[in-house]
Structures are given as structure tokens and as C-alpha cells.
Amino acid sequence: MHELYTVLAKYYDSIYRRRAQEISREVAFLEEVFREDAKREVRDVLDLACGTGIPTVELANRGYNVVGIDLHEEMLEVARRKTDKVKFIQGNALEINFREEFDAVTMLFSSITYFNEEKLMILFRKVHEALRPGGVFIADFPQWFVVRNLGPFVWDEVHGEERLIITDWREVLPGVQKVRFKRLVQILRPNGEVRAFFVSDELNIYTPREIKLLGGEVFGEVRVYSDYERKLRENAKRFWAVMVKA
């Protein structure tokens, strides 16, 4: 899957154009959580696994002081071209060493599903250390158990003069709570040349109850919301883990 974040980094925003179109609504929901769940005013935000900075830049444009961290320098190169309001740093989310420097930490685009339980606990402890008392950690993750159509999904996007044909397949493995994710990206150039990249990965499935139990070992308060509401609903498509530092 790393090819999506390295050799395909410059195409990332085009591939996720439809998700990017939702970012204003997404960040508006983050701000609601900042106001209603954090126990301090949120001004300084750390965005982990920030990628090309789609939510990071939106937060900065709304007046927050934002630091973005991502594992892949290629993604950060794209992000830095968008704004000078954000400090972008290459690094591993599991290796951050901030001490009470942020009012909020975010980790979006389902990034927590890349971590198994052991690594997720390391992440939670690192985030807890980075937050000031009363600060909030927000991470989203999908609901896979209600998914009926697993693909293939085929769609096309435009990147400059190039056309992208993207095909996704997903396989849910309930017994081990994993998702096998496969993607074929075909890049069609005006001269007829075609380049193709196949990427695959195995992601972890978490339920709201599991996230509450794991997060509760580190944070004083843990809630899970669904979609864009501060409540948990049955058959939601997407969840938000919200953890508050005591």
C-alpha cells in the first residue's frame, strides 16, 4: 500500500477528490467536538498521518495553530505546496515525543486501522502525552460489518491532462477482524501511454466497544460517535473515537 503514499503521492488528492469535497463538513464536526467534548479551549492541534494535508490545511484556514506529521515525505511535499500556515514534519506517529503541547490531536482518513491492538495502545499513550489536560483526541474509523458491496468499484478522475482509472476490491474477514484492501490505479496520458500500479494492504477492523475498552486504559473519558452526529447509531457508516485527557 505504501506506493499510494510515495510514487502515487502527487495523484492522492485526485484519487480522493470526493472525500476532499466533504472536508469542510468534516472539520465543522471536529470543531463541534472541540467545543462540546474538550475541557479546554482548542487552539493548538496536532494532525497525525496528515498525508497531503487535506484536513490539516482546512484546520489552519479556520485559525488553528496546526502541526502535521506523516510517515511519507512524498505526501508532505504535496502538503507543503498548499500552505505556509502549517508546520509539516516527517515522522512516525508511534515515535512522537511531545509533552502537553497540544489542545487537540486528530488522526483522520481511518488511519488508526493500520495499527493492531499493541501498536494502537502505543499510539494512545503517545497522544495522551502530547495533549494538555482537558485536551481531546479524535480519530475516525469505518463500519465494515454492515458493508454489503465489497466491489469491485471502478471510477475515474482527472489529474491535469492525465486520466486516472481506479479499481478497488475489499474482502472482509470477520473471524480475524481484518479487511484486505486492493487497488489498481491506471494512469492514461494524452499520448496514449498507460502506467498501472497495484497496491494492497490488510487493515484492522475495530468495533466501538473495542475502541472504548482500549482507549479507556489510557484516557479518562472515551466516547464513540457516528457519521456527523455526537451520538452512536446502529448501522452507521463511519465512527469517530473521542478521547479526553483528564
N, C-alpha and C positions, 0 to 999 in steps of 0.2 A: 504493500500500500504506500510505501514511502515515496514511490515515483510520483504520486499525486501531489506531494508536497515539495518535490525537488524539481525534476525535469519538466513537470507539468504545472509548476507554481504560477507561471505567468498566465495560464489559462484558468486558474482556480476560480476567479471571480466570474468568468463567463460560464463555467460549468455550474456554479451555484448562483446564477443570476436570480432565479426565482426566490431562493431563500433570502438573498440580499435585499430583495424588494420588500421583505417583511421586517427588515431590521429596525425601522422606525417604531413599529408596533412592539417589537420585542424589547427594545430599550425602554420604551414607555412603561412596559410591565416591570422591568428591572427597577425603574425609578419608583414605581408604586411599592415594590418590596423594600427598597431603601427607606422610604418614608414610614411604612407601616410595621416592618419587622426589625430593622436595625434599631439599636438602642443608643444611637449617636447620630449626629449629622454626617452624611456621607459626602465627602469632598474628594478624598484620595482613593483611587481604585486601581487594583492590580488585575489585569486580564491575562489569565493563563491560557496557553495554547491558542494564542490570539490569531495565528495564521496570517492572512493578508490584511488583518485589521478591520474587517467589516463592522463588527460591533464596537471595537476599540475606538475607531475614528468617530463613530456616532456618539459615543460617550463623551469624548473630548469636545466635540462640537456643541454638546449641551452644557459645557462649562466645568466638567470634572477634570481633575488632575489625574492623568492616566499613564500607567506603565504597562507595556505589553511584552509578554515573554512567549517565545515559541522555540521549539526544538530545531526548526529548519531555517537556516539563513536565507534560502531562496524565497521563502514566504515573506520573511521580514523585508527583503529588498523591495518587494511589491508594496508592502505596507508603508514603508518609509517614503515612497514616492507620492503617497496620498496626503500627507500632512506633516507639519513640523511641530504639532501640538503634543505629540505622544513620544515618550521615550521608549523605543523598541530595543529589547535585549534578547540575544540568542542564549537559550539555556533550557535545561530540563526542569519541568515543574516539580519533580521529585527531589531536586537538589537546591531549591531556593533557600536563602538564609536571611530573610527579612525578620526583623523583630519589632512587632507592633508599629508598623509604618503605614498601614492602610485601614480605611474605614470599611471597605468592601473588597472582596475578591470574587471575580467571576470566572467561570470556565464553561464555555458555550459550545454549540455545534456538536453536542453529545460526546465531548472529548473524554469524559470520565469513563466511558465504556471501553476505552483502550486499556484500562487498568484492572487487573484481577484484584481479589479481596486484599491480599497482602500489600500490594502497591497502593491500593486505594486508601488504606489506613495510613501509609506513609504520607500520601498527599494530604489527607485531612489534618494530620499533625503539623505539616509544614504550613498549611494555610492558617491553621489556628495560631501558630507562632507569628505569622505575618500580620494578623489582624490586631487592631487595638480593641480594648474591652468594649463590648457592645457592638462590635463590627459584625458584618454578615457575609457569609459565603453563599453564592448562588451558582448552581450547575444544572444543566438540563440533560435529560436522557429520554429515549423513546420508549414507547409501549409496544413491545414486539409480540406479546401473547395474543393480541386481538387482530394481528395482521392476517388478512386473507389472501391478498395477491402479492406474491413474492417475486414476480417478474417472469420473463424479462421486461424491463421498462426501457423504452427507446425514445430519445428525444434529441433535438438538435439545437445548437446555439451558434451565434456568430461572434467571432473574435477578430476584429479588424476585417481584413479581406479573407480570412480563413473561416471555414465552416467546421463545426465540431459535431460529430455524431456520437452520442454517449449511450451505452447499453449497460444496464445494471441487472444483476441477479442476486438474490438473497435466499439463504437457507437457514431457517430457524431450527435449532437443536434443543428442544425443551429439556431433555434429560440432563444435559450438562450446562444449560443456560448460556448458550453461545449462539452467535449469528455469523455465518460465513458470508462475507460480502465480496462480490466480484464485479469489476467494472472494465469495460472495453471503451477506450477513447480513441476515435479515429479523427484525424486532422486532415481536412481536404484543403489544399492550397489552390489558388487561382490557376496555376499552370498544370493542374491535374495531378500533381504529386500527392500521395496519400501516406501519412505516417500513422501507425497504430501502436497503442500502449495498453497492455493488460495489467491491471493491478488487482490484488486480492488481499484480504485480511480476515481475521477472526476477532470479533468483538464480544464483550461480555454483556449478558442480559442481567439487569437488576430490577427488582420489584420495589415499589415504595416502602414496603415493610422492611426489606433488607437494607435499603439506604438509611432508614430511620435507626435501625439497630446498629449498623456500622458507624454512622455519624454520631450516634448517641454516646459512643465510647470516648469521644473527643470533645464534642460540643455540648453546651448546656441545654440548648434548645434546637430541635430538628423538626422541620415541617416539610411536607411534600405537597405541592400544588399541581394543578393540571391545566394544560393549554395556557390561556392567558387569564386565569382566574385564581384568586387566593383561596382556593378550596380544592379538595381532592374528589374527582368524579370517577365513576365507573366507566370503563371503556374509553378513557381519554387517549388521545394520540401521542401526547407528549407530557412529560413530567418536569417539575422544577424542584430540585432539592434546595432547601433554605435552611442554613445552619447559623446560629447566632452564638458568638463568643460571650461567655458570662463576664 
